[in-house]
Amino acid sequence: MILVIPDHNNNSFDISTFNLLNAACKFNSDIHVLIIGENIKDLAYKISKFRNVSKVFMADAPHLIDLLPENHADNILKIANNYTHIIFNDSFYGKSIAPKIAAKLDVAPVSGVMNIISNDVFARTMYAGSIIAHVRCLDPIKILTLRSCSFDNKNINNDINNCADIENITVSSDLQLSKLLKEKNREISSSIDLTEAKIIVSGGRGLGSKENFNNILMPLAKKLGAAIGATRVAVDEGYAPNSCQIGQTGKIVSPILYLAIGISGSMQHLAGIKGSKTIIAINNDINAPIFNVADYCLCGDLFDIVPKLSSYL
Ligand SMILES: Cc1cc2nc3c(=O)[nH]c(=O)nc-3n(C[C@H](O)[C@H](O)[C@H](O)COP(=O)(O)OP(=O)(O)OC[C@H]3O[C@@H](n4cnc5c(N)ncnc54)[C@H](O)[C@@H]3O)c2cc1C
């Protein structure tokens, strides 16, 4: 049996949920969903109507409102032993709670799964995305974090005839081990979520300043209806908020079109953009590594090229 633990904000599911459910279907087994949060009855009802979901558990309590592994883990452990696979999104939440659950169950988690080859063999990237390894997991309970953008969400639909049982998990109210005091870096970078974006305009150190980053990239992104991304250097230099960072320690994206502007193409950045269908790179260094992976290479000064590009659109 498979247990899926989705990311959500207590009102709606993260878009990755449907990719996770689709991926879970590959195991040809019963799919259960556990939702942990506050006032999540509507979410539980919604997911109970999804095809292939046969049971929904909910752990509903005020101290579970934030996606904090310390508070959530106990609720997962209450039912974990009933499952062969426990699936999380490869998000900050999934990546922080999966190892905690795995340690408590004395098994090894498999993170960043890009493909399910069989019930116990999973494809995942290693060495910052430079190789894709097929890993066999022999543990009785397989704890997986899935890169949701590697799985489609096409076959997951509402099925009016499906009505999975919904069961409450008894929550220990005294188990509040951590508390979210303040959310920082919640600056909205663009209205489009990077992990869902079809087009991404992404900038690096080549932009030189926050002002340039905004003045050069924003008009192009606006015309293309694109989300804004950034390298870690661009984030560290304060050109863009943390939520824009793409790469090994940022977000993994899979747009149809990725524009890499003033980005050298370090392996850590490439680890996050491997799923892009088409990459266009703009760089004034003919030897920039990004040109080795780009489908279209524009060698020149971004301060000339990008405004011209924006004005043509
Ligand atoms: C453990 C670890 C994790 C990391 N995780 C990440 C991660 O998640 N994401 C990430 O991005 N990085 C990550 N990094 C950092 C990574 O190694 C690189 O330092 C970073 O990606 C480089 O960013 P950049 O391309 O913006 O800067 P640079 O490498 O400095 O490249 C700037 C590019 O801009 C070009 N340029 C300059 N001026 C112009 C101009 N006028 N016109 C056109 N082109 C111009 C230059 O030719 C150059 O190629 C990580 C590093 C480590 C060690």
The ligand as a Gaussian input file, in Angstrom:
#p B3LYP/6-31G(d) Opt

LIG

0 1
 C       26.818000      23.377000      -2.375000
 C       26.497000      24.420000      -3.408000
 C       25.194000      24.563000      -3.812000
 C       24.857000      25.513000      -4.789000
 N       23.567000      25.628000      -5.188000
 C       23.286000      26.470000      -6.196000
 C       21.948000      26.577000      -6.691000
 O       21.004000      25.949000      -6.199000
 N       21.729000      27.411000      -7.714000
 C       22.722000      28.150000      -8.310000
 O       22.434000      28.893000      -9.265000
 N       23.964000      28.085000      -7.828000
 C       24.264000      27.297000      -6.791000
 N       25.550000      27.259000      -6.314000
 C       26.512000      28.271000      -6.796000
 C       27.165000      27.870000      -8.105000
 O       28.301000      27.088000      -7.872000
 C       27.592000      29.117000      -8.922000
 O       28.434000      29.903000      -8.134000
 C       26.414000      29.987000      -9.374000
 O       25.440000      29.183000     -10.012000
 C       26.937000      31.016000     -10.374000
 O       25.929000      31.949000     -10.617000
 P       25.970000      32.885000     -11.889000
 O       25.908000      32.043000     -13.109000
 O       24.919000      33.916000     -11.675000
 O       27.363000      33.655000     -11.736000
 P       28.717000      33.498000     -12.527000
 O       29.192000      32.108000     -12.493000
 O       29.619000      34.552000     -11.999000
 O       28.325000      33.833000     -14.039000
 C       27.944000      35.082000     -14.497000
 C       27.882000      34.986000     -16.023000
 O       27.401000      36.216000     -16.538000
 C       28.085000      36.472000     -17.734000
 N       28.034000      37.915000     -17.980000
 C       28.611000      38.914000     -17.267000
 N       28.304000      40.125000     -17.789000
 C       27.521000      39.877000     -18.859000
 C       26.910000      40.711000     -19.831000
 N       27.001000      42.043000     -19.763000
 N       26.196000      40.134000     -20.829000
 C       26.095000      38.788000     -20.916000
 N       26.642000      37.949000     -20.022000
 C       27.358000      38.477000     -19.003000
 C       29.501000      35.983000     -17.496000
 O       30.155000      35.696000     -18.724000
 C       29.254000      34.727000     -16.669000
 O       29.177000      33.577000     -17.487000
 C       25.885000      26.332000      -5.339000
 C       27.207000      26.166000      -4.925000
 C       27.506000      25.224000      -3.971000
 C       28.930000      25.071000      -3.549000

